[in-house]
């Protein structure tokens, strides 16, 4: 396995994980009854999901300055 394949697999895992967390945040908005619980359900997974998506993009593009 070359380094490019490993980076592509890591990028795919990060992108899929971030997408799943964003989806879970959306489900949390629909599921919880009050405003405070909805805000909590929307923000906690969304932040980690965004970080994972950006990390996945950086690994896929192989360029850190592209994201800055």
C-alpha positions in Angstrom: 0.0 0.0 0.0 1.3 3.3 -1.0 1.0 6.5 1.0 -1.6 7.9 -1.4 -3.9 5.0 -0.8 -3.6 5.4 3.0 -4.3 9.1 2.8 -7.3 8.5 0.5 -8.8 6.0 3.0 -8.2 8.3 5.9 -9.8 11.1 4.0 -12.8 9.0 3.1 -13.2 7.9 6.8 -13.1 11.5 8.0 -15.6 12.7 5.3 -18.0 9.9 6.1 -17.7 10.4 9.8 -18.3 14.1 9.5 -21.3 13.5 7.3 -22.7 11.1 9.8 -22.3 13.6 12.6 -24.0 16.3 10.6 -26.9 14.0 9.9 -27.1 13.1 13.6 -27.3 16.8 14.5 -30.2 17.2 12.0 -32.0 14.3 13.6 -31.4 15.8 17.0 -33.2 18.9 15.9 -36.3 16.9 15.1 -36.2 14.5 18.0 -35.8 16.6 21.1 -38.8 18.5 22.6 -37.4 21.8 24.0 -35.2 24.5 22.7 -32.2 23.9 25.0 -32.0 20.2 24.1 -32.3 21.0 20.4 -29.5 23.5 20.6 -27.3 21.0 22.4 -28.1 18.3 19.9 -27.4 20.6 17.0 -24.1 22.1 18.1 -22.2 19.2 19.8 -22.0 16.8 16.8 -21.9 19.6 14.2 -18.6 21.0 15.5 -16.8 17.7 15.4 -18.5 16.9 12.1 -17.1 20.1 10.6 -13.6 19.5 11.9 -13.7 16.0 10.4 -14.9 17.2 7.0 -12.2 19.9 6.9 -9.6 17.3 7.9 -10.9 14.9 5.2 -10.7 17.7 2.6 -7.1 18.6 3.6 -6.1 14.9 3.4 -7.8 14.5 0.0 -6.4 17.7 -1.5 -3.0 17.1 0.2 -2.6 20.9 0.7 -3.0 22.6 4.0 -2.9 26.1 2.6 -5.9 25.4 0.3 -8.1 25.3 3.5 -6.8 28.4 5.1 
